[in-house]
Every structure is written in structure tokens, then in C-alpha cells.
Amino acid sequence: MADLSQETNQLCFLINAYNKIGHLLTESQEYDKAIRVYKKMLKVCWMQADTQNEIRVYEMLAVQYFYK
């Protein structure tokens, strides 16, 4: 159980890290790189069945494609 909890915490940390990196890339107008980061974030959301963050990723991807 402890290993599962630790893995879940690491995946949550990874989602937050991808989110922050994506925002930084968006602010620096590097939309292609931000798209790649958000797609990686989406894969982690799928692994965790995290629908809330999945929806956020789709919204962020839409913004990237709009400005690209």
C-alpha cells in the first residue's frame, strides 16, 4: 500500500511539474514545446484516470493550438 501511495504522489507531482513547465513555455511563446509538454501531462492523467486534470489539459492544448 505504501508503494502505491508513493507512486500516486509522484504522478501528482509530475502532473504539477508538467503544468508549470507548460505555462512557462506558453509565456515565452514556445507553443510547439508547450504542446509536447501538455501531451505528456495528458498521458500521466490517463494513467491515473484523473479526469479533472485531463479536462484542464485539453483546454490548455486548445489555447496552444489557437496561438500557434
BELQUI-V962963 format. One record per residue. N is the residue number from 1. RES is the residue in three letters. SS is DSSP state (h for helix, s for strand, l for the rest). NEAR is the number of other ideal C-beta (glycine too) atoms within 12 Angstrom. D_FIRST is the distance of its C-alpha to the first C-alpha in whole Angstrom. Layout:
# BELQUI-V962963
n:res:ss:near:d_first
N:RES:SS:NEAR:D_FIRST
N:RES:SS:NEAR:D_FIRST
This chain:
# BELQUI-V962963
n:res:ss:near:d_first
1:MET:l:7:0
2:ALA:h:8:4
3:ASP:h:9:5
4:LEU:h:11:5
5:SER:h:11:6
6:GLN:h:12:9
7:GLU:h:16:10
8:THR:h:19:11
9:ASN:h:15:12
10:GLN:h:17:14
11:LEU:h:25:15
12:CYS:h:22:17
13:PHE:h:17:18
14:LEU:h:25:20
15:ILE:h:32:21
16:ASN:h:20:23
17:ALA:h:18:24
18:TYR:h:31:26
19:ASN:h:28:27
20:LYS:h:19:29
21:ILE:h:24:30
22:GLY:h:34:32
23:HIS:h:22:33
24:LEU:h:16:35
25:LEU:h:27:36
26:THR:h:26:38
27:GLU:h:15:39
28:SER:l:14:41
29:GLN:l:13:42
30:GLU:l:19:40
31:TYR:h:23:39
32:ASP:h:19:39
33:LYS:h:22:36
34:ALA:h:33:34
35:ILE:h:27:34
36:ARG:h:20:32
37:VAL:h:30:30
38:TYR:h:35:29
39:LYS:h:23:29
40:LYS:h:25:26
41:MET:h:38:25
42:LEU:h:29:25
43:LYS:h:20:23
44:VAL:h:28:20
45:CYS:h:29:21
46:TRP:h:18:21
47:MET:h:19:18
48:GLN:h:23:16
49:ALA:l:12:18
50:ASP:l:23:19
51:THR:h:13:23
52:GLN:h:14:24
53:ASN:h:28:24
54:GLU:h:23:25
55:ILE:h:14:28
56:ARG:h:23:29
57:VAL:h:30:29
58:TYR:h:20:31
59:GLU:h:19:33
60:MET:h:32:33
61:LEU:h:28:34
62:ALA:h:17:37
63:VAL:h:21:38
64:GLN:h:27:38
65:TYR:h:17:40
66:PHE:h:13:43
67:TYR:h:18:44
68:LYS:l:17:43
